[in-house]
Amino acid sequence: MKASTFVYPWDVNGDPEAAARIAALGVHQVTLASAYHSTRALTPRHPRHRIVTAEHASVLYPTDDRWRGRELSPYPAGDWAPGDAFGEAAAALARAGLEVHTWVVLAHNSRLGAEHPDTSVVNAYGDRYPWAPCIAQPATRAYLVDLAAEAAVRPGARGTELESLGWYGLQHLHAHDKTGGVGLGDAGMYLMALCFCAVCREGYGAQGLDADELAASVRDALEPLWQGAPDDGDWAGVEKLLGASVAAATRAWRDETARTLQEAAVGAVRAAAPDGFQILLHADPVMYHVGANAGVDPAHILSVADGVVVPCAGGPGLLTPFAEQGRTDAVIAANFGVVSGMGGSPGTLAADAARARELGATEMRLYHAGLASDGDLELVRAALAGL
């Protein structure tokens, strides 16, 4: 089963041994960040630094003139990834015999929300989520589609993985996060993700909902949760809190918005890419879920993209809805954490991969070669050698 590991350019650039060390893990591919959100990252083996602070979402390559004169455009990286950081790292990894695919983070950008607050998701209380661009807004959609095409199709890349190509909500960690005091389950998180910007308000209206009444209903539905009542979870919980017909109307607006954005972004990447370029989405088969792994309809997304990367931190069960589509030509990549200090389990990787293959996985992704300790990487090497 083909394995790829996630890597940042700063894991490779300035470290002459990095590319060979990654190849020695036994992976055949790297998924290398070309557009990424703000982060503070450990680099435990780099000869020049131990911590990299990416202060804001940025592209890790020089942009072209498609952005000239546009209000919304990508931000260049600072000294954490100067120049064509992606290109430099990609060349080193290719020389080590690794196939390079781009890793593109899209609807997740705190600086965009800070500088253009009207682009952000607005919840039923009027709070803005600066990390979460509203994917219904035309200018934002145009920005995301063009960013997908440019950041995905970099020189030397054989494919791409598109992350955050859908709705974002509350659960993204932001700054020093202090939002875990009340346990919101699936239903509460969905309600907190509903956007009430001007475009979404019109969208609800087209579904026969009054946006003010909907916002009031959301606030009323959430009140027991703030007081400690249990969240019934899943979609039945949303229907219980909002009413089935109202819940369905919100989904009609949001699902269509996400589907058409995914179609447009994948289409733009295909138009810019050479033949044979592989396009995968980081995806969750529960369509109303939000976040880095966009909620998708499995049948639809496998008719649009070449496959999916599926989170398996909680077990491989999310693979099944994609495998059940019977698309033998589709990539279904199981994404495993291998950084033990971040909740990963490199010691069980061989067993986890075998179980994922039984459930239909065709490939695996390993998060993350640059962040893992030497001990974790040794466990990864042993696991991949035995597969």
PADO-122112 format. One record per atom (N, C-alpha, C): x, y, z. Coordinates in steps of 0.02 Angstrom, whole numbers, padded with zeros to 5 digits, always signed. Layout:
<pts>
XYZ ...
</pts>
This chain:
<pts>
+00043-00060+00000 +00000+00000+00000 +00045+00062+00000 +00036+00104-00049 +00078+00164-00056 +00071+00209+00004 +00127+00234+00029 +00127+00279+00087 +00159+00345+00068 +00128+00399+00094 +00155+00467+00086 +00156+00499+00154 +00206+00542+00166 +00208+00579+00228 +00202+00654+00215 +00170+00688+00261 +00165+00761+00257 +00231+00792+00279 +00249+00847+00246 +00312+00881+00259 +00302+00956+00246 +00336+00997+00285 +00340+01069+00273 +00405+01086+00236 +00406+01138+00196 +00470+01157+00165 +00525+01170+00215 +00508+01199+00274 +00561+01216+00322 +00589+01154+00357 +00557+01096+00348 +00587+01034+00372 +00646+01013+00329 +00647+01036+00267 +00695+01012+00217 +00748+01065+00202 +00725+01126+00189 +00771+01179+00168 +00820+01195+00224 +00885+01195+00208 +00936+01209+00257 +00960+01147+00294 +00930+01090+00280 +00952+01027+00311 +00971+00979+00255 +01035+00972+00240 +01056+00931+00183 +01041+00857+00191 +01024+00834+00251 +01009+00763+00261 +00935+00748+00262 +00893+00799+00261 +00822+00788+00272 +00789+00745+00218 +00802+00759+00155 +00767+00723+00102 +00784+00649+00104 +00848+00632+00112 +00868+00562+00115 +00839+00528+00177 +00835+00564+00232 +00806+00536+00294 +00732+00519+00284 +00696+00563+00250 +00625+00551+00237 +00617+00491+00190 +00658+00488+00138 +00654+00431+00091 +00669+00365+00126 +00714+00367+00175 +00732+00306+00211 +00677+00279+00255 +00624+00318+00266 +00567+00293+00304 +00532+00236+00267 +00539+00235+00201 +00503+00185+00162 +00443+00213+00126 +00433+00279+00128 +00378+00310+00090 +00400+00319+00018 +00351+00323-00026 +00366+00335-00097 +00348+00406-00118 +00312+00441-00075 +00286+00506-00093 +00289+00552-00032 +00294+00617-00045 +00286+00667+00007 +00229+00714-00013 +00191+00736+00036 +00139+00786+00025 +00166+00850+00057 +00191+00895+00015 +00231+00952+00036 +00189+01016+00035 +00187+01051+00091 +00145+01111+00096 +00167+01164+00046 +00118+01190+00009 +00131+01246-00036 +00089+01307-00017 +00034+01297+00018 -00007+01351+00046 -00031+01326+00114 -00016+01363+00167 -00027+01336+00234 -00049+01391+00281 -00083+01370+00335 -00108+01417+00385 -00053+01434+00436 -00067+01480+00480 -00018+01497+00532 -00007+01437+00577 +00054+01431+00601 +00070+01374+00644 +00134+01389+00683 +00144+01351+00736 +00208+01349+00771 +00229+01276+00769 +00285+01262+00736 +00304+01193+00722 +00373+01177+00750 +00378+01115+00774 +00441+01089+00798 +00482+01061+00739 +00547+01071+00741 +00592+01041+00692 +00648+01007+00731 +00637+00946+00756 +00682+00915+00804 +00750+00894+00778 +00760+00893+00712 +00824+00872+00685 +00859+00925+00642 +00830+00982+00635 +00857+01031+00589 +00922+01061+00618 +00974+01069+00577 +01038+01094+00604 +01037+01168+00622 +00986+01206+00600 +00986+01278+00612 +00933+01303+00661 +00881+01264+00673 +00827+01288+00716 +00789+01230+00746 +00751+01243+00798 +00708+01193+00828 +00634+01212+00825 +00619+01276+00820 +00550+01299+00816 +00543+01346+00756 +00491+01335+00717 +00474+01380+00662 +00405+01409+00678 +00401+01476+00677 +00338+01510+00688 +00314+01541+00623 +00263+01512+00593 +00232+01540+00534 +00177+01587+00559 +00188+01651+00554 +00146+01700+00588 +00076+01707+00559 +00068+01689+00496 +00002+01695+00464 -00003+01647+00406 -00063+01636+00383 -00074+01595+00325 -00037+01625+00265 -00006+01583+00226 +00035+01610+00171 +00044+01557+00118 +00066+01580+00059 +00090+01535+00007 +00165+01530+00014 +00192+01472-00003 +00262+01457+00009 +00301+01455-00057 +00280+01499-00103 +00310+01505-00169 +00294+01575-00195 +00327+01599-00247 +00310+01666-00275 +00246+01661-00316 +00199+01706-00304 +00137+01706-00341 +00146+01737-00411 +00097+01727-00455 +00101+01755-00522 +00055+01816-00527 +00046+01841-00587 +00010+01905-00595 -00066+01897-00595 -00092+01838-00583 -00165+01830-00581 -00196+01870-00524 -00155+01889-00475 -00181+01923-00416 -00177+01999-00421 -00148+02023-00475 -00137+02095-00481 -00203+02133-00479 -00207+02182-00434 -00265+02225-00428 -00324+02196-00391 -00317+02135-00363 -00373+02103-00329 -00370+02118-00254 -00428+02129-00224 -00430+02144-00152 -00410+02084-00111 -00433+02025-00130 -00416+01963-00094 -00361+01927-00133 -00305+01918-00102 -00249+01884-00134 -00207+01849-00080 -00167+01800-00099 -00128+01763-00050 -00074+01807-00018 -00056+01790+00043 -00003+01825+00078 +00063+01788+00069 +00117+01823+00053 +00182+01789+00050 +00205+01769+00119 +00244+01717+00122 +00273+01697+00186 +00327+01746+00207 +00341+01748+00272 +00396+01787+00298 +00460+01746+00300 +00501+01760+00349 +00566+01727+00350 +00562+01653+00367 +00502+01627+00383 +00497+01555+00395 +00497+01515+00330 +00484+01547+00274 +00484+01512+00209 +00497+01561+00153 +00556+01591+00151 +00570+01644+00102 +00577+01617+00031 +00566+01663-00017 +00577+01645-00088 +00531+01590-00110 +00558+01545-00152 +00519+01487-00174 +00537+01429-00128 +00513+01433-00066 +00529+01381-00017 +00502+01313-00039 +00442+01313-00067 +00414+01250-00091 +00458+01221-00146 +00476+01261-00195 +00516+01237-00251 +00583+01209-00230 +00615+01242-00182 +00680+01219-00158 +00673+01151-00124 +00623+01145-00081 +00613+01082-00046 +00592+01027-00094 +00548+01044-00141 +00524+00993-00189 +00582+00965-00230 +00628+01008-00250 +00685+00984-00289 +00728+00937-00249 +00741+00953-00186 +00781+00910-00143 +00747+00842-00133 +00683+00842-00122 +00646+00780-00111 +00644+00737-00174 +00637+00769-00231 +00637+00732-00294 +00705+00700-00307 +00758+00736-00290 +00825+00707-00299 +00835+00645-00255 +00799+00642-00200 +00803+00584-00157 +00757+00527-00180 +00725+00536-00237 +00684+00483-00266 +00611+00484-00245 +00589+00539-00215 +00521+00543-00190 +00476+00580-00239 +00415+00556-00247 +00364+00590-00286 +00334+00645-00244 +00329+00705-00272 +00306+00762-00233 +00235+00782-00254 +00191+00788-00204 +00124+00814-00214 +00116+00876-00170 +00077+00923-00192 +00067+00984-00153 +00014+00973-00100 +00021+01012-00046 -00027+01011+00010 -00053+01083+00015 -00117+01092-00001 -00145+01158-00009 -00202+01169+00041 -00193+01215+00088 -00244+01233+00136 -00282+01292+00109 -00349+01288+00106 -00389+01338+00072 -00431+01380+00119 -00490+01359+00139 -00536+01401+00178 -00519+01401+00253 -00460+01426+00268 -00434+01428+00336 -00378+01480+00337 -00395+01541+00359 -00347+01595+00351 -00365+01652+00399 -00332+01653+00456 -00347+01704+00507 -00328+01775+00485 -00274+01781+00447 -00254+01848+00426 -00305+01877+00377 -00330+01835+00332 -00382+01858+00286 -00442+01884+00326 -00462+01848+00378 -00519+01870+00418 -00505+01932+00458 -00442+01941+00479 -00425+02000+00517 -00424+02063+00473 -00397+02056+00413 -00391+02114+00368 -00454+02126+00327 -00494+02074+00317 -00556+02080+00279 -00612+02046+00319 -00632+02077+00374 -00680+02044+00419 -00746+02025+00387 -00766+02059+00335 -00829+02043+00303 -00827+01976+00267 -00767+01947+00259 -00762+01882+00225 -00775+01824+00272 -00780+01836+00337 -00781+01782+00386 -00851+01755+00399 -00854+01692+00420 -00915+01663+00446 -00938+01703+00507 -01004+01715+00511 -01034+01750+00567 -01086+01703+00598 -01079+01689+00663 -01126+01642+00693 -01192+01676+00713 -01237+01638+00743 -01304+01663+00758 -01304+01716+00812 -01248+01725+00847 -01242+01777+00898 -01210+01841+00871 -01189+01839+00807 -01154+01896+00777 -01079+01893+00785 -01052+01839+00814 -00979+01832+00821 -00948+01811+00755 -00893+01843+00738 -00857+01825+00677 -00803+01773+00693 -00791+01728+00646 -00738+01679+00651 -00683+01699+00601 -00633+01738+00622 -00585+01763+00573 -00544+01708+00539 -00539+01649+00569 -00503+01594+00538 -00543+01560+00484 -00608+01575+00477 -00654+01538+00435 -00684+01582+00381 -00656+01585+00322 -00688+01622+00268 -00755+01591+00250 -00805+01633+00238 -00870+01607+00217 -00866+01587+00143 -00876+01524+00130 -00867+01498+00062 -00926+01513+00016 -00977+01548+00042 -01033+01567+00000 -01022+01633-00035 -00975+01673-00011 -00966+01740-00038 -00930+01738-00105 -00956+01771-00157 -00926+01765-00224 -00852+01782-00227 -00831+01837-00196 -00761+01856-00199 -00717+01805-00165 -00741+01778-00110 -00702+01728-00074 -00697+01664-00115 -00752+01644-00145 -00751+01584-00187 -00702+01592-00245 -00702+01650-00277 -00655+01662-00332 -00583+01659-00308 -00570+01687-00250 -00503+01685-00220 -00483+01612-00207 -00527+01572-00177 -00510+01503-00159 -00499+01461-00221 -00539+01470-00273 -00531+01431-00334 -00464+01447-00367 -00446+01511-00372 -00383+01529-00403 -00324+01508-00361 -00331+01513-00294 -00277+01489-00251 -00267+01414-00258 -00321+01377-00263 -00315+01305-00272 -00275+01289-00335 -00292+01322-00390 -00258+01307-00453 -00184+01326-00450 -00169+01385-00422 -00099+01407-00421 -00057+01367-00373 -00082+01356-00312 -00042+01322-00261 -00037+01248-00274 -00085+01219-00308 -00084+01147-00321 -00034+01129-00375 -00034+01168-00429 +00004+01150-00488 +00071+01186-00487 +00116+01162-00445 +00183+01190-00440 +00231+01149-00483 +00284+01179-00508 +00333+01141-00548 +00358+01080-00510 +00357+01023-00544 +00381+00961-00515 +00330+00921-00478 +00272+00950-00462 +00221+00914-00424 +00183+00866-00470 +00169+00807-00444 +00133+00756-00481 +00059+00751-00461 +00040+00789-00410 -00028+00788-00387 -00037+00837-00330 -00097+00839-00303 -00111+00885-00248 -00160+00854-00199 -00158+00880-00138 -00209+00865-00088 -00237+00931-00063 -00302+00940-00071 -00336+01002-00054 -00370+00995+00014 -00347+01034+00062 -00374+01032+00129 -00419+01093+00140 -00468+01086+00183 -00512+01142+00201 -00551+01168+00141 -00571+01124+00097 -00611+01144+00038 -00684+01134+00054 -00710+01175+00100 -00778+01171+00122 -00789+01219+00180 -00842+01208+00218 -00858+01252+00273 -00811+01242+00332 -00796+01297+00366 -00761+01294+00430 -00808+01318+00484 -00794+01299+00547 -00838+01318+00603 -00799+01335+00665 -00829+01322+00722 -00800+01342+00786 -00740+01300+00806 -00739+01235+00787 -00693+01191+00821 -00620+01197+00801 -00604+01239+00753 -00533+01250+00740 -00500+01286+00799 -00444+01259+00823 -00408+01292+00876 -00381+01359+00851 -00387+01410+00892 -00368+01477+00870 -00331+01512+00927 -00269+01534+00913 -00228+01567+00963 -00222+01522+01025 -00225+01551+01085 -00226+01511+01147 -00299+01494+01160 -00320+01436+01136 -00391+01420+01132 -00420+01406+01201 -00477+01436+01215 -00512+01428+01279 -00586+01415+01267 -00601+01373+01218 -00671+01362+01200 -00698+01294+01221 -00659+01256+01259 -00680+01189+01275 -00719+01182+01340 -00740+01237+01370 -00773+01233+01434 -00843+01203+01433 -00875+01205+01375 -00941+01175+01367 -00935+01122+01313 -00958+01062+01328 -00951+01007+01281 -01004+01008+01227 -00989+01039+01171 -01034+01039+01113 -01019+00978+01071 -01069+00937+01058 -01061+00880+01014 -01075+00899+00942 -01089+00849+00901 -01101+00861+00830 -01156+00912+00818 -01211+00905+00854 -01268+00950+00843 -01250+01022+00861 -01221+01032+00920 -01202+01099+00941 -01151+01130+00895 -01103+01090+00872 -01052+01117+00827 -01082+01137+00760 -01131+01099+00737 -01164+01119+00675 -01199+01185+00683 -01235+01193+00737 -01271+01256+00748 -01223+01314+00754 -01166+01304+00787 -01117+01357+00794 -01080+01371+00729 -01085+01326+00681 -01052+01337+00616 -01098+01372+00566 -01163+01375+00580 -01208+01408+00532 -01188+01482+00525 -01180+01503+00462 -01157+01571+00448 -01217+01617+00435 -01212+01678+00460 -01265+01728+00451 -01237+01792+00421 -01186+01785+00377 -01165+01843+00339 -01220+01862+00290 -01212+01918+00255 -01265+01941+00210 -01281+01891+00156 -01229+01858+00129 -01241+01810+00075 -01278+01749+00101 -01258+01724+00158 -01292+01665+00186 -01363+01681+00207 -01375+01741+00232 -01443+01760+00249 -01488+01757+00188 -01462+01781+00131 -01501+01776+00069 -01510+01703+00048 -01458+01664+00059 -01462+01593+00042 -01516+01557+00081 -01521+01571+00146 -01575+01541+00186 -01643+01565+00161 -01646+01629+00142 -01709+01655+00115 -01731+01618+00053 -01684+01599+00011 -01701+01561-00049 -01727+01492-00032 -01713+01468+00027 -01738+01403+00050 -01803+01410+00090 -01830+01472+00091 -01893+01483+00126 -01887+01498+00200 -01826+01515+00222 -01815+01531+00293 -01806+01605+00302 -01831+01632+00357 -01816+01700+00376 -01752+01698+00418 -01700+01734+00397 -01635+01728+00429 -01637+01751+00502 -01674+01804+00517 -01679+01827+00586 -01713+01774+00630 -01766+01745+00604 -01801+01693+00642 -01756+01632+00651 -01719+01615+00599 -01673+01558+00604 -01620+01570+00657 -01590+01630+00656 -01538+01645+00705 -01567+01641+00776 -01627+01666+00786 -01658+01662+00852 -01671+01589+00872 -01692+01548+00824 -01703+01478+00838 -01638+01442+00856 -01584+01460+00822 -01519+01431+00838 -01498+01450+00909 -01506+01512+00927 -01488+01534+00994 -01530+01498+01047 -01595+01492+01034 -01638+01456+01080 -01618+01383+01086 -01601+01353+01030 -01582+01282+01031 -01517+01270+01069 -01472+01318+01066 -01408+01310+01099 -01411+01325+01174 -01460+01361+01196 -01462+01383+01266 -01457+01325+01316 -01494+01270+01306 -01487+01214+01354 -01416+01186+01355 -01382+01187+01297 -01313+01161+01295 -01266+01204+01336 -01276+01270+01332 -01234+01315+01373 -01245+01302+01447 -01304+01279+01465 -01320+01265+01534 -01301+01195+01557 -01271+01156+01511 -01246+01091+01529 -01287+01032+01508 -01340+01043+01471 -01380+00987+01447 -01339+00946+01397 -01350+00880+01393 -01311+00840+01346 -01331+00855+01273 -01282+00851+01229 -01294+00858+01158 -01312+00789+01130 -01370+00784+01098 -01391+00719+01072 -01347+00694+01015 -01309+00739+00986 -01262+00718+00934 -01295+00703+00867 -01255+00693+00817 -01270+00677+00748 -01329+00718+00720 -01350+00699+00659 -01400+00741+00626 -01468+00738+00660 -01484+00683+00691 -01547+00679+00726 -01549+00730+00783 -01492+00745+00812 -01489+00796+00864 -01502+00865+00837 -01476+00880+00777 -01489+00944+00745 -01564+00951+00731 -01594+00898+00704 -01666+00900+00689 -01707+00909+00752 -01686+00879+00806 -01722+00887+00869 -01718+00959+00893 -01660+00991+00885 -01651+01059+00910 -01684+01111+00866 -01681+01101+00800 -01707+01152+00753 -01775+01135+00724 -01791+01071+00723 -01849+01048+00684 -01824+01020+00618 -01853+00966+00595 -01827+00931+00536 -01828+00974+00473 -01883+01010+00462 -01888+01049+00400 -01839+01108+00399 -01831+01141+00455 -01784+01197+00458 -01712+01171+00451 -01697+01117+00486 -01630+01088+00480 -01615+01069+00408 -01663+01038+00374 -01653+01018+00305 -01642+01078+00259 -01676+01133+00272 -01668+01193+00231 -01598+01223+00240 -01572+01222+00301 -01503+01247+00310 -01454+01203+00273 -01465+01138+00275 -01421+01092+00239 -01425+01103+00164 -01484+01115+00138 -01491+01125+00066 -01447+01182+00042 -01447+01237+00080 -01405+01295+00062 -01331+01278+00069 -01311+01250+00126 -01241+01239+00139 -01212+01183+00096 -01249+01129+00086 -01223+01074+00047 -01210+01095-00025 -01257+01131-00055 -01248+01153-00124 -01190+01202-00129 -01183+01245-00081 -01127+01293-00081 -01061+01257-00080 -01054+01207-00037 -00991+01170-00032 -00979+01128-00095 -01031+01095-00119 -01022+01052-00179 -00998+01093-00239 -01030+01150-00251 -01012+01188-00310 -00942+01218-00303 -00922+01236-00243 -00853+01260-00233 -00803+01204-00246 -00817+01146-00222 -00772+01089-00234 -00766+01074-00308 -00822+01075-00342 -00821+01064-00414 -00779+01117-00450 -00789+01180-00431 -00753+01234-00464 -00678+01231-00450 -00660+01217-00388 -00589+01214-00371 -00554+01156-00406 -00585+01097-00404 -00554+01040-00438 -00551+01053-00513 -00602+01083-00542 -00601+01099-00613 -00545+01147-00631 -00534+01196-00588 -00480+01244-00601 -00412+01211-00597 -00403+01166-00549 -00340+01130-00544 -00329+01087-00606 -00381+01052-00628 -00374+01010-00688 -00356+01051-00749 -00386+01109-00755 -00372+01151-00813 -00300+01175-00814 -00271+01184-00755 -00202+01209-00750 -00150+01155-00750 -00170+01093-00737 -00123+01039-00725 -00107+00999-00788 -00049+00966-00789 -00034+00921-00845 -00075+00857-00840 -00076+00818-00893 -00111+00754-00893 -00082+00709-00838 -00127+00672-00807 -00106+00625-00756 -00097+00655-00687 -00110+00719-00679 -00103+00752-00615 -00158+00729-00569 -00140+00706-00509 -00189+00677-00462 -00216+00730-00415 -00282+00731-00406 -00315+00780-00362 -00355+00743-00309 -00335+00752-00246 -00369+00722-00189 -00395+00777-00143 -00449+00762-00107 -00476+00806-00056 -00469+00774+00012 -00451+00814+00061 -00457+00793+00131 -00531+00796+00148 -00560+00739+00166 -00633+00735+00167 -00659+00693+00224 -00720+00710+00245 -00758+00674+00296 -00824+00653+00263 -00844+00590+00269 -00905+00568+00234 -00970+00591+00267 -00965+00625+00324 -01025+00654+00355 -01031+00725+00328 -01079+00735+00284 -01079+00795+00242 -01087+00860+00281 -01120+00858+00339 -01130+00920+00376 -01071+00936+00422 -01021+00893+00426 -00962+00909+00465 -00921+00965+00432 -00886+01003+00473 -00847+01059+00447 -00776+01053+00472 -00730+01089+00438 -00661+01090+00462 -00612+01072+00408 -00552+01053+00429 -00498+01038+00382 -00517+00981+00335 -00553+00931+00361 -00578+00876+00320 -00650+00893+00303 -00660+00921+00244 -00726+00947+00225 -00777+00891+00223 -00837+00905+00249 -00892+00858+00242 -00913+00853+00169 -00917+00792+00144 -00934+00781+00073 -00984+00724+00067 -01017+00722+00010 -01056+00665-00010 -01008+00617-00046 -00995+00557-00020 -00944+00514-00050 -00954+00501-00124 -01015+00486-00145 -01027+00472-00215 -01011+00532-00258 -01031+00591-00235 -01019+00651-00275 -00945+00666-00280 -00910+00666-00223 -00840+00689-00225 -00796+00641-00265 -00812+00576-00264 -00773+00529-00304 -00789+00534-00378 -00842+00569-00396 -00855+00583-00466 -00822+00648-00489 -00795+00686-00441 -00764+00750-00456 -00688+00746-00451 -00664+00720-00395 -00592+00715-00383 -00568+00644-00395 -00502+00634-00392 -00473+00568-00403 -00474+00526-00340 -00492+00556-00284 -00495+00518-00222 -00496+00564-00163 -00488+00534-00104 -00494+00570-00041 -00439+00548+00007 -00425+00593+00053 -00382+00578+00111 -00428+00581+00172 -00432+00526+00210 -00483+00518+00260 -00451+00514+00330 -00473+00555+00378 -00444+00552+00445 -00460+00486+00479 -00409+00455+00508 -00418+00391+00542 -00392+00393+00614 -00385+00453+00642 -00361+00458+00711 -00408+00423+00760 -00472+00425+00746 -00521+00392+00790 -00538+00322+00768 -00498+00293+00724 -00512+00228+00695 -00528+00235+00621 -00528+00179+00585 -00535+00182+00511 -00606+00182+00486 -00656+00191+00530 -00725+00184+00509 -00748+00232+00456 -00717+00292+00453 -00739+00341+00403 -00720+00320+00332 -00678+00269+00324 -00659+00246+00258 -00718+00211+00223 -00760+00178+00261 -00810+00133+00233 -00858+00168+00184 -00886+00227+00200 -00932+00257+00151 -00899+00272+00084 -00834+00286+00083 -00801+00297+00019 -00789+00231-00017 -00767+00180+00020 -00754+00115-00011 -00818+00085-00039 -00874+00098-00007 -00938+00070-00029 -00960+00096-00097 -00929+00148-00122 -00948+00175-00187 -00925+00130-00244 -00879+00084-00229 -00857+00036-00280 -00815+00066-00335 -00783+00123-00321 -00742+00155-00372 -00671+00127-00369 -00657+00076-00408 -00592+00043-00406 -00536+00088-00432 -00555+00142-00467 -00504+00188-00492 -00489+00245-00444 -00525+00248-00388 -00517+00304-00341 -00465+00289-00289 -00429+00341-00269 -00382+00336-00212 -00421+00348-00148 -00415+00302-00101 -00443+00311-00034 -00385+00304+00014 -00359+00361+00036 -00299+00362+00077 -00317+00371+00151 -00295+00323+00192 -00306+00327+00264 -00252+00370+00296 -00273+00421+00332 -00227+00469+00362 -00215+00452+00435 -00153+00432+00452 -00135+00412+00519 -00086+00461+00550 -00098+00479+00612 -00049+00517+00650 +00007+00472+00674 +00069+00494+00664 +00127+00454+00686 +00171+00494+00734 +00145+00550+00760 +00181+00589+00810 +00150+00573+00877 +00184+00533+00917 +00154+00509+00979 +00138+00566+01027 +00179+00618+01027 +00166+00675+01071 +00106+00716+01051 +00079+00704+00992 +00019+00739+00968 -00039+00690+00961 -00036+00635+00996 -00091+00587+00995 -00086+00533+00943 -00031+00533+00904 -00022+00481+00853 +00000+00416+00883 -00001+00363+00843 +00016+00296+00867 +00061+00260+00818 +00124+00281+00812 +00168+00248+00764 +00180+00175+00780 +00174+00156+00844 +00186+00087+00863 +00134+00038+00838 +00074+00063+00821 +00021+00019+00795 +00010+00030+00721 +00056+00064+00687 +00045+00082+00618 +00034+00021+00573 +00073-00031+00582 +00065-00090+00538 -00005-00120+00546 -00028-00128+00608 -00095-00156+00619 -00149-00108+00595 -00139-00043+00606 -00188+00006+00584 -00194+00007+00508 -00136+00002+00474 -00137+00001+00401 -00171-00061+00374 -00159-00118+00406 -00191-00180+00384 -00266-00176+00391 -00289-00149+00447 -00361-00142+00457 -00391-00093+00407 -00355-00038+00394 -00380+00011+00345 -00385-00021+00276 -00337-00062+00258 -00340-00095+00193 -00400-00141+00188 -00416-00176+00243 -00475-00219+00244 -00539-00179+00232 -00539-00116+00254 -00598-00073+00247 -00598-00033+00182 -00549-00045+00139 -00551-00014+00073 -00498+00038+00059 -00453+00052+00106 -00401+00100+00093 -00353+00073+00040 -00334+00117-00006 -00286+00098-00058 -00217+00127-00046 -00213+00180-00005 -00150+00212+00012 -00154+00235+00085 -00097+00260+00111 -00098+00290+00177 -00058+00354+00177 -00077+00398+00223 -00041+00460+00234 -00017+00461+00307 +00043+00487+00317 +00073+00488+00383 +00085+00560+00404 +00054+00578+00460 +00061+00646+00486 +00103+00643+00550 +00169+00664+00548 +00199+00708+00499 +00273+00697+00508 +00311+00684+00455 +00382+00665+00461 +00424+00720+00493 +00408+00783+00481 +00448+00837+00508 +00437+00848+00582 +00378+00830+00609 +00361+00843+00678 +00379+00785+00725 +00389+00726+00697 +00397+00666+00738 +00467+00662+00768 +00471+00628+00825 +00535+00616+00857 +00573+00560+00820 +00637+00553+00836 +00675+00498+00806 +00645+00431+00823 +00621+00424+00885 +00590+00361+00905 +00528+00345+00866 +00487+00396+00854 +00427+00387+00814 +00445+00367+00743 +00495+00399+00714 +00514+00384+00646 +00542+00313+00640 +00577+00290+00691 +00602+00221+00689 +00545+00172+00688 +00492+00186+00727 +00433+00142+00725 +00399+00144+00657 +00398+00202+00625 +00369+00207+00558 +00410+00166+00509 +00476+00173+00512 +00519+00133+00467 +00506+00059+00475 +00502+00035+00536 +00491-00035+00548 +00423-00058+00521 +00372-00016+00532 +00305-00034+00509 +00302-00037+00433 +00330+00012+00399 +00328+00013+00326 +00369-00043+00296 +00424-00061+00329 +00465-00116+00304 +00428-00182+00306 +00381-00188+00352 +00344-00251+00359 +00281-00255+00318 +00262-00201+00285 +00199-00201+00247 +00212-00226+00176 
</pts>
